[in-house]
Amino acid sequence: MLISLQKKVGCAAMLLAMLASFSPTTTAMAGTVPVTTVLTPPMYENLASPVSIAMDPRGFYYVADTRKGGVSKFNLSGKLLQLFRTASPARAVALDNSGNLLVSMGTSVALLDQQGAQKLLLGSGLGQFKYAIGVAVDARGYIWVADNEAHNVTLFTSAGTLVKTIGGLGTASGQFDFPVGVSYEKVADQVVVADAGNHRLQFFDAGSNNAFVKSIGTYGTGPLQFQYPVGAAFEYDPVGQLNRMYVTDLHMSKVQVLDPAGIGTFLKFIGFSGLVSGTFMDPMALAFDPLNKRLIVANGNGRLHLFGIDGGVNPGLPQGLVIDPVLTEVKSPSLTMTGTFPLNTTVEVQINGVAGPAVSYTSATTWSVTVPNLVLGSNILTAIARDARGYLFTKQAIGILYSP
């Protein structure tokens, strides 16, 4: 955690300040471990290959989809509102301070207004980008673009004027090895680059000098370690202070939660490898939804997987077959599942592919069951709705960890 030392007044004052930097109070101020739950159903309608997510202040979110021909705009409930078509497959999306879209497309980055009209094109010069992928906008409106194959980050003014290029291939501070995601952290006024090939996150001052600030991460699978980090998102508390950072790791198929202050503090892992809600297959970008306290993750199976953070839920009334929020990690070998189901259907549950106990119907459209005998580690819990003839109507599955 960053600690401000007051101006020293003699040796005694300096000693007290040094002691304060190691006090228990300082440790207690670190970000808290979030309570995370699996939300169902995942989003898959009007999606094909989502790779990047940006959210606006109203809660609308924009998804760059490489096989949908551009960027799709959804409302809070996941209804498709608009498709912004792009000349080439969209690789990443960000919003500027006026609500315009920045869309990276490999050899260029386009600035689109809310009607989809192109206002600016970066990288139109021959060879300016080898493979533009990550894009972010800072508080000044400056545009940061990660060039994955050139191993650098290029900075432009809001008008598209080239300011500077940062980095090049290498392992030193300020150098990159296949950078992917770029994110702006507004409290510290820093830009965070997912330096995937170097297994770390690099932080840069977004102010006048754009200097390297620090890096977090080394190679590995443990806390504050990464195999291939590709995206970061930030959660702020109600008064606007940074609370947590969430990082997707493509090769680990996990999200790592940390407090990025100082050298970084590990808080939690979310998820494990899989295809169902609560698990990941090649997770890419992610976004935090502050209105509903949800984490939205672009998964490699063409879906957006949703997680409640500290009680966060999907907006609106549940429809169809839904499993109510379940903790991503539990300490007991049994848990109670509840949810809703469509009219004129019945519900059954499976535990890791094996039939579970009979469910209880608590109303005409709600159900409950206590699931016993979870196995140590990863578990897949499936709710199945069948019609009156016993045919499959729909199903939902979630992945949770049992870690006593």
N, C-alpha and C positions, 0 to 999 in steps of 0.2 A: 504494500500500500504506500502511496506517495505521502510523505510526511513533511510539513512545512516547519522549519526551525526558525524561531524568531531571532532577530539580530542579537548576537551574543553581547552580554554586558559582563565582562570578566570571565575568568575560568570557571567559577562556580555555576554561572548561568549556562555556560556551554555544556558542562557535565550533566546538569539536570536535563537539558534538551536531549543529550545523547541517551540518557537513561529512559526518557519518555519514549524514545523510538523503539524500545524493546518492551514496553509495558503491555500487560494483558489487555488493557483498554484498546490499544491499537489493533491487536489481533481480532478482537470482537467486532471491529468495524468492517471487517471483510464482508464481501457479498455472502448472502445466506444460501444454503442449498435449497433449490426449488422443489416443491411438491409437484411431480409430473404425472399426468394421467393420459391414457390413450383415448382419443376421441374417435367415434365412428359416426357415419361412414366416412371413408376417405373420399377425396374428390377425384373423379376420373372422367366425368362428362365434359365433352368439348376439350379434352386434353389428349395429346399423343406422345410427346417427348418433352416435358417441361424441364428447363435447365436453369431458370433464373426467375426471381420474384421481387417485385417492388411494391410498396404500399403507400397510398396517399393518406392525408390526414382524416379523410372521411371513412377510411376502412376499406375502400376499393383496392383490389390488388391486381397487378399486371404481371402476366406470366409469359416469358419468352419461351416459345415452343418451336423447336427446330423442324418439326414435321407438320406444323399447322400454318405455315406461311407467314408468321409474324408474331405479334404480341397480343394476347387475349386479355381483355379487361373483365373482371368479375366483381359482383357486389359481395356484401358480407356473407350472404347465404350461399355463395357459389354459383349464382346465376350469371351466365355469359351476357355481357352488355355490349361488347364491341370487339371487333378484330382489327387491329392495326396491321395492315399488310406491309411486308418489307421486301425489298428487291432480292435479298439473299436470306438464307435461314438466320433467324435471330439467335444470338448466342448469349446475350445478357441484356438486362433492361434496368434503367435507373430513372428517377424523376428529378428534374431540376426544380429550382425554387419557384418557378411559375407554373408548374404542373405539366410541362412538356416532357416527352419521353426521349431518353437517350438509349438507342438500340445498337449494340455492337453486332457486326455481321462478318467478322473475319478480316476482310480487307478494308472495311470502313466502319464508321459509326455515324448513324443518322440521328438528327434531332427532329422529332415529329411533334406537331401540336395535337390538341385533343380531338381534332377532326381527322387526324392522320396525314395532314399535309406536311411535306418535308420542308423544314426551314433552314437546315444546315447539313452539310456532309463533311465529316472529318475523314482524312485518309485518302482523299481523291487523288493526291499526288502519287506518282508511280513509286511503289515500294515503301510508302510511308508506314503501313502496317503489314507485318507478315501474317499475324493471326490475332487480331483484336478480339478479346474475349471479355474480361471483367471491365465494368464501367461504374463510376461513382461521381457524385457532384458534391462539392464541399459548400460551406456556408457562403462563400464569396461567389459561388456560381461557377468556379473553375471545374473543369472536367478532367477526370483521371481515368486513363485507359491502360489496362494491362495487356501487353502484347506477348502472348504465350510463347511464340516461336522466336521472337527477337529477345526474349528474356529481359524485358524492360517495362517501365511504366512511363507513359507520355502524358504531359500536362498541357491543357489548353485553356484559354480564356473562354468565357461564355459566348463570345463572338466567334470562336473557332480559331483564334490565333495561337500558334504553337508557342509555348512558354519554355519548356525544357523537357529533356528525356532523362529519366533516372534509371541507373543500373546498367545491366549487361550481364552476360553469363558469368556466374561465379558463386562462391560461398561466403564471401566477405559481407559485412553489413552494408546494406544498400545495393547488393547484387542479387540476382534471381536465377532460379532454375525452373523454368516453366511456371511462371506465375499465373494464377487463375482468377479468383474473385478479388474485387476491390470494394471496400466498405468505408463509409465516413462515420466517425464517432464524434458527435457534436459537442459533448461536454469538454473533452480534452482538446477538441479541434484537431483531430488527427485522422489520417487515412491509414487503413489497415489493409495490407496486401497478403493474400494467401499464397505464400511462396512454396508451392506444392512440392517441387522437386527437392527443395532443401528442408522439407518437413517442419516448417515454422511459419509464424505470422510475423510480418515486419510492420512496424509502426513509423509513420512519417508525420512531421509537423505540416499541417495544412496552411500555416501562415506564410510569412514573407520569404523564408529561405527553403521551405520544403525539406528540411534536414531529416536524416534518419534519427529516430528517437530510441528505439529498442526493438528487440525481437523476443518472442515467446515460443518455445517448442524446440524439441530435438527429436531424433528418430526413435520410434518405439511404439509400444501399445499401452503404456501406462499413463498416469496423470501428467498433464502438461507435455505429453509426447504425441507425435502425429506420424502417420505413414504418408498420407497425401491429402493435406487440408485444402479445401477448394472454396469455401465460403464462410462468411461470418455475419452475424446479425446481433443487434444490441437491444437490451431491455432497459427501460428507464423507470424510476420510481415516480410516484404521483407528483413530486415537486421538480421532476426533470433531471434528477441526478442518475448517473449510470449505475445500474444494478448488476447486470450480468451480460456476458458475451456468450453466444452459442456458435459453435464451429462444426461444420460438416467435414467428415473425413471419408473420402471416396473409397479408399481401400479397406478401412476398418469397418465400414458400414455402421458408423455410430455418429452421434452428436456429442461433442464434449462441451460441458458448461463450465465456465470459469469466470473469476473476477479478474479483469485484465490490469488492475492497478499494480504499479510497481513491477515486480518480476512475474506477476501472475499467481493466482491461487486457484487450484483445482477445486471444483464443486461437485461435479457429477458427470457420469456417462448416461446417455439416453439411447435405448434401442440395441438391437443386434441384427445380424444378417438374416434376411427373410423377405417375404413378399406381402405379408398381411400388415394391417394397421399395427403400429408400435414397433415395426421392424423396418430395415432399410435394405435396398439393393442399389448400390452405386448412388448414394445420395449426393445431390449437387448443391444448389443454392438453398437458402432458407430465409424466412422473414419472421419478425415478431409482430403480432397483431395486438397493439396495446388496448384497443377497445374491448376485445373479448378475452384478453390474456391467453392467446394461443400462439404456439409455435407452428409455422407452416413450412414443411420441408418438401422440396421437389425430389421425388424418388425416381430411380431408374426404370421402374416398371410402368411409367406413364401416369402416375398418380401423384397427388399431393397428400402427404400424410400429416395428420393433425394431432397436436398434443396440447392439453390444458396445462397451464402453468399457475400454480397456487390457486386452484379453483376455477380456472378458465374453462369456458364451454363454447360449443358451437352456438351461434345465434339462432333465434327462431324456435318454433315448436318442432320436436322430433317427428319425422315421418317415416313410414315403412319400418323395416327391421333395424333397430338401433341397439347397440350395447352401450349402456350408460358408462360414463368415465370410470376407468379402472387404473389403479396405480401402475406405472411402468415397472416397478420393482416392489416385491412384497417380501415380508419376513416370515409369514405363516404358510404352511403347506396347503391351506384351504382358504377360499375366499368366496364372497357372495357376489354374484353377477345379477344385475337387473337391466331392464330395457323395455323397449316398445316393440310391437309387432303389427303387421297388417291385419285388417279384419278378415275373417274367414280363413285363417291359417292357424297352424299349431307350431310350437317351437320345441326344438330339441337341441341339446348341446353335446359337443365332443371335446375331449381333453386329449390333445396330442394324437388326434385321429381315432380315439376310442370313445364309444358312447358313454356319456356321463349320466348323472341322476336325472330323474324326471323334474321338469320345471313346475313351478307353481304359478297360476295366473292370478295376479293381484287386482286386475280389472279387465275390462273387455279388450284392452290394447296394451297391457303391461304384464311383464313376467319377471320371475325371480328364481334363482337356483343357487345353492351352495355347492361349489366345486371342491372336491377333496383330492388329496394325493397328488399335488403338484410335484413334478420332478425337480431335482436340484438344477438350477441353471435356467435355460430357456424353455418356455412352454407356449404352445399355440392353443388358444381357446376359440372354438367355433360355435356360433349360434346359427341354426338352420330353421327356416320357416318353410313348412310344407302346406300345400293346398288340401282341400277336402279329399282328394283322391290319393294323397300321399306323395304327390310329385313335388320335386324341389321348386319352391317359389322364389326364394332368394336366400342369401346367407351373408354373414359378416364374421370376420375372424380377426383376432388380435394376438399380439405377441407380448408376453410379460416375462420378467425374470423372477425366479424364486431364489432369494439369497438370504438365508437365515443369519 
